[in-house]
Amino acid sequence: MIAPEPYLSAYLHLVHRAVLVSRQLARASMGLPRRLFARESIAQVADLQDAIHVVTELLANWEGCHEEKLRSTYLAAFDKKWSANPPLGLLLLPTLRERLPSAAPDL
């Protein structure tokens, strides 16, 4: 079973934002003169993809999805790690709550 609304739209929006931010970070890191800054951008891309890689699979198999665990294990971990310097201002749980106000507060 596919995820019902409003979950489907909210999580697809989250994936969309994450892909756009990843692309911008990758492009920006190519032009950075110092490797240290490029490494941080690459680490942000990797962590962002780690956080969202399961979302599309779970949206297609919603009955097997434990949504709270998805948020606490993947999304909150990314937000916690990068909250002081979010890549292009993206934090995952607040972005999810833009479309899904019923989502639990930050974990």
N, CA, C and O atoms as a GROMACS GRO file, in nm:
protein
  428
    1MET      N    1   0.083  -0.118   0.000
    1MET     CA    2   0.000   0.000   0.000
    1MET      C    3   0.088   0.125   0.000
    1MET      O    4   0.185   0.134   0.076
    2ILE      N    5   0.054   0.220  -0.085
    2ILE     CA    6   0.125   0.347  -0.092
    2ILE      C    7   0.080   0.435   0.023
    2ILE      O    8  -0.035   0.428   0.067
    3ALA      N    9   0.170   0.518   0.071
    3ALA     CA   10   0.140   0.608   0.182
    3ALA      C   11   0.018   0.694   0.150
    3ALA      O   12   0.004   0.743   0.038
    4PRO      N   13  -0.070   0.711   0.247
    4PRO     CA   14  -0.188   0.796   0.225
    4PRO      C   15  -0.149   0.944   0.237
    4PRO      O   16  -0.043   0.980   0.289
    5GLU      N   17  -0.238   1.028   0.188
    5GLU     CA   18  -0.221   1.172   0.209
    5GLU      C   19  -0.253   1.201   0.355
    5GLU      O   20  -0.339   1.133   0.411
    6PRO      N   21  -0.192   1.295   0.416
    6PRO     CA   22  -0.097   1.393   0.364
    6PRO      C   23   0.048   1.346   0.370
    6PRO      O   24   0.139   1.421   0.335
    7TYR      N   25   0.071   1.222   0.416
    7TYR     CA   26   0.207   1.171   0.430
    7TYR      C   27   0.280   1.163   0.296
    7TYR      O   28   0.397   1.200   0.286
    8LEU      N   29   0.211   1.116   0.193
    8LEU     CA   30   0.274   1.101   0.063
    8LEU      C   31   0.328   1.235   0.014
    8LEU      O   32   0.445   1.246  -0.023
    9SER      N   33   0.245   1.335   0.012
    9SER     CA   34   0.288   1.467  -0.036
    9SER      C   35   0.397   1.527   0.052
    9SER      O   36   0.492   1.586   0.001
   10ALA      N   37   0.384   1.513   0.182
   10ALA     CA   38   0.482   1.571   0.274
   10ALA      C   39   0.620   1.508   0.257
   10ALA      O   40   0.721   1.579   0.251
   11TYR      N   41   0.626   1.376   0.248
   11TYR     CA   42   0.755   1.310   0.234
   11TYR      C   43   0.813   1.328   0.094
   11TYR      O   44   0.935   1.337   0.079
   12LEU      N   45   0.729   1.334  -0.009
   12LEU     CA   46   0.781   1.362  -0.143
   12LEU      C   47   0.839   1.503  -0.149
   12LEU      O   48   0.940   1.525  -0.215
   13HIS      N   49   0.776   1.597  -0.083
   13HIS     CA   50   0.830   1.732  -0.074
   13HIS      C   51   0.967   1.730  -0.004
   13HIS      O   52   1.060   1.798  -0.047
   14LEU      N   53   0.978   1.654   0.102
   14LEU     CA   54   1.104   1.642   0.175
   14LEU      C   55   1.214   1.585   0.085
   14LEU      O   56   1.325   1.638   0.083
   15VAL      N   57   1.184   1.480   0.012
   15VAL     CA   58   1.282   1.419  -0.078
   15VAL      C   59   1.322   1.519  -0.186
   15VAL      O   60   1.439   1.532  -0.220
   16HIS      N   61   1.224   1.589  -0.240
   16HIS     CA   62   1.251   1.690  -0.343
   16HIS      C   63   1.348   1.796  -0.292
   16HIS      O   64   1.446   1.828  -0.360
   17ARG      N   65   1.322   1.850  -0.175
   17ARG     CA   66   1.410   1.951  -0.116
   17ARG      C   67   1.549   1.894  -0.093
   17ARG      O   68   1.648   1.962  -0.120
   18ALA      N   69   1.558   1.771  -0.043
   18ALA     CA   70   1.687   1.709  -0.016
   18ALA      C   71   1.768   1.689  -0.144
   18ALA      O   72   1.889   1.709  -0.144
   19VAL      N   73   1.702   1.650  -0.251
   19VAL     CA   74   1.772   1.632  -0.379
   19VAL      C   75   1.823   1.765  -0.430
   19VAL      O   76   1.937   1.774  -0.477
   20LEU      N   77   1.741   1.870  -0.422
   20LEU     CA   78   1.785   2.001  -0.468
   20LEU      C   79   1.903   2.053  -0.387
   20LEU      O   80   1.998   2.108  -0.443
   21VAL      N   81   1.898   2.037  -0.256
   21VAL     CA   82   2.008   2.082  -0.170
   21VAL      C   83   2.134   2.001  -0.200
   21VAL      O   84   2.243   2.057  -0.206
   22SER      N   85   2.121   1.872  -0.218
   22SER     CA   86   2.236   1.787  -0.251
   22SER      C   87   2.302   1.833  -0.380
   22SER      O   88   2.425   1.842  -0.389
   23ARG      N   89   2.220   1.861  -0.480
   23ARG     CA   90   2.274   1.907  -0.608
   23ARG      C   91   2.347   2.040  -0.592
   23ARG      O   92   2.456   2.057  -0.647
   24GLN      N   93   2.288   2.133  -0.518
   24GLN     CA   94   2.353   2.263  -0.497
   24GLN      C   95   2.484   2.248  -0.421
   24GLN      O   96   2.583   2.314  -0.454
   25LEU      N   97   2.485   2.164  -0.320
   25LEU     CA   98   2.609   2.141  -0.244
   25LEU      C   99   2.717   2.080  -0.332
   25LEU      O  100   2.834   2.120  -0.324
   26ALA      N  101   2.680   1.985  -0.414
   26ALA     CA  102   2.778   1.920  -0.501
   26ALA      C  103   2.836   2.020  -0.600
   26ALA      O  104   2.957   2.024  -0.621
   27ARG      N  105   2.751   2.101  -0.659
   27ARG     CA  106   2.799   2.201  -0.755
   27ARG      C  107   2.887   2.305  -0.686
   27ARG      O  108   2.990   2.346  -0.740
   28ALA      N  109   2.845   2.348  -0.569
   28ALA     CA  110   2.923   2.449  -0.496
   28ALA      C  111   3.059   2.395  -0.455
   28ALA      O  112   3.158   2.468  -0.460
   29SER      N  113   3.064   2.269  -0.416
   29SER     CA  114   3.192   2.213  -0.369
   29SER      C  115   3.293   2.202  -0.483
   29SER      O  116   3.413   2.202  -0.458
   30MET      N  117   3.246   2.191  -0.606
   30MET     CA  118   3.338   2.183  -0.719
   30MET      C  119   3.416   2.313  -0.737
   30MET      O  120   3.529   2.311  -0.787
   31GLY      N  121   3.358   2.425  -0.696
   31GLY     CA  122   3.424   2.552  -0.715
   31GLY      C  123   3.496   2.603  -0.591
   31GLY      O  124   3.552   2.713  -0.593
   32LEU      N  125   3.494   2.526  -0.485
   32LEU     CA  126   3.558   2.572  -0.362
   32LEU      C  127   3.710   2.559  -0.371
   32LEU      O  128   3.761   2.455  -0.411
   33PRO      N  129   3.781   2.666  -0.334
   33PRO     CA  130   3.927   2.663  -0.347
   33PRO      C  131   3.996   2.580  -0.241
   33PRO      O  132   4.108   2.532  -0.262
   34ARG      N  133   3.931   2.562  -0.128
   34ARG     CA  134   3.998   2.490  -0.019
   34ARG      C  135   3.929   2.357   0.003
   34ARG      O  136   3.806   2.350   0.014
   35ARG      N  137   4.007   2.255   0.010
   35ARG     CA  138   3.952   2.120   0.025
   35ARG      C  139   3.872   2.101   0.152
   35ARG      O  140   3.778   2.022   0.154
   36LEU      N  141   3.906   2.172   0.257
   36LEU     CA  142   3.835   2.157   0.383
   36LEU      C  143   3.687   2.189   0.366
   36LEU      O  144   3.601   2.115   0.414
   37PHE      N  145   3.657   2.298   0.298
   37PHE     CA  146   3.518   2.336   0.276
   37PHE      C  147   3.447   2.237   0.183
   37PHE      O  148   3.330   2.206   0.203
   38ALA      N  149   3.519   2.190   0.082
   38ALA     CA  150   3.461   2.092  -0.008
   38ALA      C  151   3.428   1.963   0.067
   38ALA      O  152   3.324   1.901   0.041
   39ARG      N  153   3.515   1.924   0.159
   39ARG     CA  154   3.488   1.802   0.235
   39ARG      C  155   3.362   1.815   0.320
   39ARG      O  156   3.285   1.720   0.333
   40GLU      N  157   3.341   1.933   0.378
   40GLU     CA  158   3.220   1.952   0.459
   40GLU      C  159   3.096   1.941   0.370
   40GLU      O  160   2.997   1.879   0.410
   41SER      N  161   3.101   2.000   0.252
   41SER     CA  162   2.987   1.991   0.160
   41SER      C  163   2.960   1.846   0.121
   41SER      O  164   2.845   1.802   0.116
   42ILE      N  165   3.066   1.773   0.092
   42ILE     CA  166   3.051   1.631   0.055
   42ILE      C  167   2.994   1.552   0.172
   42ILE      O  168   2.909   1.465   0.153
   43ALA      N  169   3.040   1.581   0.293
   43ALA     CA  170   2.987   1.513   0.412
   43ALA      C  171   2.839   1.545   0.431
   43ALA      O  172   2.761   1.458   0.468
   44GLN      N  173   2.800   1.670   0.405
   44GLN     CA  174   2.659   1.707   0.417
   44GLN      C  175   2.575   1.632   0.315
   44GLN      O  176   2.466   1.584   0.348
   45VAL      N  177   2.623   1.622   0.192
   45VAL     CA  178   2.550   1.548   0.088
   45VAL      C  179   2.534   1.402   0.130
   45VAL      O  180   2.425   1.346   0.122
   46ALA      N  181   2.643   1.341   0.175
   46ALA     CA  182   2.638   1.200   0.215
   46ALA      C  183   2.540   1.179   0.330
   46ALA      O  184   2.460   1.086   0.328
   47ASP      N  185   2.546   1.265   0.430
   47ASP     CA  186   2.456   1.251   0.545
   47ASP      C  187   2.312   1.276   0.505
   47ASP      O  188   2.221   1.209   0.555
   48LEU      N  189   2.290   1.371   0.417
   48LEU     CA  190   2.154   1.400   0.370
   48LEU      C  191   2.097   1.280   0.295
   48LEU      O  192   1.981   1.244   0.315
   49GLN      N  193   2.177   1.219   0.210
   49GLN     CA  194   2.130   1.102   0.136
   49GLN      C  195   2.110   0.982   0.230
   49GLN      O  196   2.018   0.903   0.210
   50ASP      N  197   2.196   0.968   0.330
   50ASP     CA  198   2.174   0.863   0.430
   50ASP      C  199   2.040   0.882   0.501
   50ASP      O  200   1.970   0.786   0.530
   51ALA      N  201   2.006   1.006   0.528
   51ALA     CA  202   1.884   1.035   0.602
   51ALA      C  203   1.758   1.007   0.521
   51ALA      O  204   1.657   0.965   0.576
   52ILE      N  205   1.763   1.031   0.390
   52ILE     CA  206   1.640   1.019   0.311
   52ILE      C  207   1.633   0.895   0.221
   52ILE      O  208   1.533   0.872   0.154
   53HIS      N  209   1.738   0.816   0.220
   53HIS     CA  210   1.742   0.706   0.123
   53HIS      C  211   1.629   0.604   0.141
   53HIS      O  212   1.592   0.537   0.045
   54VAL      N  213   1.575   0.593   0.259
   54VAL     CA  214   1.470   0.494   0.282
   54VAL      C  215   1.329   0.550   0.260
   54VAL      O  216   1.232   0.474   0.255
   55VAL      N  217   1.318   0.680   0.246
   55VAL     CA  218   1.185   0.742   0.240
   55VAL      C  219   1.103   0.691   0.123
   55VAL      O  220   0.988   0.652   0.142
   56THR      N  221   1.159   0.690   0.003
   56THR     CA  222   1.079   0.649  -0.112
   56THR      C  223   1.036   0.502  -0.103
   56THR      O  224   0.925   0.467  -0.141
   57GLU      N  225   1.123   0.418  -0.052
   57GLU     CA  226   1.088   0.277  -0.034
   57GLU      C  227   0.973   0.262   0.066
   57GLU      O  228   0.880   0.184   0.044
   58LEU      N  229   0.980   0.337   0.174
   58LEU     CA  230   0.876   0.328   0.276
   58LEU      C  231   0.744   0.388   0.229
   58LEU      O  232   0.637   0.343   0.270
   59LEU      N  233   0.750   0.489   0.143
   59LEU     CA  234   0.627   0.546   0.089
   59LEU      C  235   0.553   0.443   0.003
   59LEU      O  236   0.430   0.442  -0.002
   60ALA      N  237   0.627   0.358  -0.064
   60ALA     CA  238   0.566   0.255  -0.148
   60ALA      C  239   0.522   0.134  -0.068
   60ALA      O  240   0.445   0.052  -0.117
   61ASN      N  241   0.569   0.121   0.055
   61ASN     CA  242   0.536   0.008   0.141
   61ASN      C  243   0.494   0.061   0.278
   61ASN      O  244   0.553   0.027   0.380
   62TRP      N  245   0.392   0.145   0.277
   62TRP     CA  246   0.354   0.220   0.396
   62TRP      C  247   0.309   0.130   0.511
   62TRP      O  248   0.334   0.162   0.627
   63GLU      N  249   0.245   0.019   0.481
   63GLU     CA  250   0.200  -0.068   0.589
   63GLU      C  251   0.317  -0.125   0.669
   63GLU      O  252   0.299  -0.164   0.784
   64GLY      N  253   0.435  -0.130   0.609
   64GLY     CA  254   0.553  -0.177   0.679
   64GLY      C  255   0.638  -0.065   0.738
   64GLY      O  256   0.743  -0.090   0.796
   65CYS      N  257   0.591   0.058   0.723
   65CYS     CA  258   0.667   0.174   0.769
   65CYS      C  259   0.632   0.208   0.912
   65CYS      O  260   0.514   0.218   0.949
   66HIS      N  261   0.734   0.226   0.992
   66HIS     CA  262   0.715   0.277   1.128
   66HIS      C  263   0.760   0.423   1.121
   66HIS      O  264   0.877   0.455   1.139
   67GLU      N  265   0.663   0.512   1.094
   67GLU     CA  266   0.694   0.650   1.063
   67GLU      C  267   0.768   0.722   1.175
   67GLU      O  268   0.860   0.800   1.148
   68GLU      N  269   0.731   0.698   1.297
   68GLU     CA  270   0.800   0.762   1.409
   68GLU      C  271   0.947   0.720   1.414
   68GLU      O  272   1.034   0.802   1.441
   69LYS      N  273   0.972   0.593   1.387
   69LYS     CA  274   1.111   0.546   1.386
   69LYS      C  275   1.188   0.606   1.269
   69LYS      O  276   1.306   0.639   1.282
   70LEU      N  277   1.123   0.621   1.155
   70LEU     CA  278   1.185   0.688   1.041
   70LEU      C  279   1.231   0.828   1.080
   70LEU      O  280   1.344   0.868   1.052
   71ARG      N  281   1.141   0.901   1.145
   71ARG     CA  282   1.176   1.037   1.187
   71ARG      C  283   1.287   1.038   1.292
   71ARG      O  284   1.381   1.116   1.282
   72SER      N  285   1.276   0.950   1.391
   72SER     CA  286   1.374   0.954   1.501
   72SER      C  287   1.509   0.895   1.462
   72SER      O  288   1.612   0.940   1.512
   73THR      N  289   1.510   0.797   1.375
   73THR     CA  290   1.635   0.731   1.339
   73THR      C  291   1.710   0.806   1.229
   73THR      O  292   1.831   0.827   1.240
   74TYR      N  293   1.641   0.844   1.127
   74TYR     CA  294   1.708   0.903   1.011
   74TYR      C  295   1.702   1.056   1.008
   74TYR      O  296   1.805   1.123   1.002
   75LEU      N  297   1.582   1.110   1.014
   75LEU     CA  298   1.566   1.255   0.996
   75LEU      C  299   1.623   1.332   1.114
   75LEU      O  300   1.697   1.429   1.096
   76ALA      N  301   1.589   1.291   1.236
   76ALA     CA  302   1.638   1.363   1.354
   76ALA      C  303   1.789   1.353   1.368
   76ALA      O  304   1.854   1.446   1.415
   77ALA      N  305   1.846   1.240   1.328
   77ALA     CA  306   1.992   1.225   1.337
   77ALA      C  307   2.063   1.326   1.247
   77ALA      O  308   2.163   1.386   1.286
   78PHE      N  309   2.010   1.345   1.127
   78PHE     CA  310   2.068   1.445   1.037
   78PHE      C  311   2.055   1.584   1.098
   78PHE      O  312   2.152   1.660   1.102
   79ASP      N  313   1.936   1.617   1.145
   79ASP     CA  314   1.913   1.750   1.202
   79ASP      C  315   2.003   1.776   1.322
   79ASP      O  316   2.057   1.886   1.337
   80LYS      N  317   2.021   1.675   1.405
   80LYS     CA  318   2.105   1.692   1.523
   80LYS      C  319   2.250   1.719   1.482
   80LYS      O  320   2.315   1.808   1.538
   81LYS      N  321   2.299   1.644   1.386
   81LYS     CA  322   2.439   1.659   1.344
   81LYS      C  323   2.465   1.794   1.280
   81LYS      O  324   2.569   1.856   1.304
   82TRP      N  325   2.371   1.842   1.198
   82TRP     CA  326   2.395   1.961   1.118
   82TRP      C  327   2.318   2.084   1.165
   82TRP      O  328   2.312   2.183   1.093
   83SER      N  329   2.258   2.080   1.283
   83SER     CA  330   2.173   2.192   1.327
   83SER      C  331   2.251   2.323   1.340
   83SER      O  332   2.194   2.430   1.318
   84ALA      N  333   2.378   2.318   1.375
   84ALA     CA  334   2.457   2.440   1.389
   84ALA      C  335   2.494   2.500   1.253
   84ALA      O  336   2.519   2.620   1.242
   85ASN      N  337   2.498   2.415   1.150
   85ASN     CA  338   2.537   2.461   1.016
   85ASN      C  339   2.457   2.382   0.912
   85ASN      O  340   2.514   2.304   0.836
   86PRO      N  341   2.324   2.402   0.908
   86PRO     CA  342   2.243   2.323   0.815
   86PRO      C  343   2.278   2.354   0.670
   86PRO      O  344   2.294   2.471   0.634
   87PRO      N  345   2.291   2.251   0.588
   87PRO     CA  346   2.326   2.274   0.448
   87PRO      C  347   2.218   2.355   0.377
   87PRO      O  348   2.105   2.310   0.361
   88LEU      N  349   2.255   2.473   0.335
   88LEU     CA  350   2.163   2.565   0.267
   88LEU      C  351   2.034   2.586   0.347
   88LEU      O  352   1.926   2.604   0.291
   89GLY      N  353   2.048   2.582   0.478
   89GLY     CA  354   1.934   2.608   0.566
   89GLY      C  355   1.838   2.492   0.582
   89GLY      O  356   1.733   2.508   0.644
   90LEU      N  357   1.870   2.376   0.526
   90LEU     CA  358   1.776   2.262   0.530
   90LEU      C  359   1.792   2.179   0.657
   90LEU      O  360   1.899   2.124   0.684
   91LEU      N  361   1.686   2.173   0.733
   91LEU     CA  362   1.672   2.075   0.841
   91LEU      C  363   1.549   1.993   0.806
   91LEU      O  364   1.448   2.046   0.762
   92LEU      N  365   1.558   1.863   0.827
   92LEU     CA  366   1.456   1.773   0.773
   92LEU      C  367   1.324   1.775   0.850
   92LEU      O  368   1.218   1.782   0.788
   93LEU      N  369   1.328   1.770   0.982
   93LEU     CA  370   1.202   1.767   1.057
   93LEU      C  371   1.121   1.896   1.039
   93LEU      O  372   1.000   1.887   1.018
   94PRO      N  373   1.181   2.014   1.047
   94PRO     CA  374   1.102   2.135   1.020
   94PRO      C  375   1.046   2.139   0.878
   94PRO      O  376   0.935   2.187   0.856
   95THR      N  377   1.122   2.089   0.780
   95THR     CA  378   1.073   2.084   0.643
   95THR      C  379   0.954   1.990   0.632
   95THR      O  380   0.857   2.020   0.562
   96LEU      N  381   0.961   1.877   0.699
   96LEU     CA  382   0.849   1.783   0.699
   96LEU      C  383   0.726   1.847   0.763
   96LEU      O  384   0.614   1.832   0.713
   97ARG      N  385   0.746   1.918   0.873
   97ARG     CA  386   0.633   1.981   0.942
   97ARG      C  387   0.567   2.093   0.861
   97ARG      O  388   0.451   2.128   0.887
   98GLU      N  389   0.640   2.150   0.763
   98GLU     CA  390   0.578   2.250   0.675
   98GLU      C  391   0.456   2.190   0.605
   98GLU      O  392   0.356   2.260   0.584
   99ARG      N  393   0.463   2.064   0.570
   99ARG     CA  394   0.357   1.997   0.496
   99ARG      C  395   0.276   1.899   0.580
   99ARG      O  396   0.168   1.855   0.540
  100LEU      N  397   0.331   1.866   0.696
  100LEU     CA  398   0.267   1.767   0.781
  100LEU      C  399   0.269   1.818   0.926
  100LEU      O  400   0.349   1.772   1.007
  101PRO      N  401   0.183   1.914   0.957
  101PRO     CA  402   0.188   1.978   1.090
  101PRO      C  403   0.170   1.880   1.205
  101PRO      O  404   0.210   1.910   1.318
  102SER      N  405   0.112   1.765   1.179
  102SER     CA  406   0.091   1.668   1.286
  102SER      C  407   0.217   1.591   1.320
  102SER      O  408   0.217   1.513   1.416
  103ALA      N  409   0.325   1.611   1.244
  103ALA     CA  410   0.450   1.540   1.273
  103ALA      C  411   0.497   1.579   1.413
  103ALA      O  412   0.480   1.693   1.456
  104ALA      N  413   0.554   1.484   1.480
  104ALA     CA  414   0.600   1.507   1.618
  104ALA      C  415   0.702   1.619   1.623
  104ALA      O  416   0.772   1.643   1.525
  105PRO      N  417   0.710   1.688   1.736
  105PRO     CA  418   0.812   1.791   1.751
  105PRO      C  419   0.952   1.731   1.741
  105PRO      O  420   0.969   1.609   1.742
  106ASP      N  421   1.051   1.818   1.731
  106ASP     CA  422   1.190   1.770   1.722
  106ASP      C  423   1.217   1.668   1.830
  106ASP      O  424   1.180   1.686   1.946
  107LEU      N  425   1.282   1.562   1.790
  107LEU     CA  426   1.310   1.451   1.883
  107LEU      C  427   1.441   1.475   1.953
  107LEU      O  428   1.483   1.394   2.035
   0.00000   0.00000   0.00000
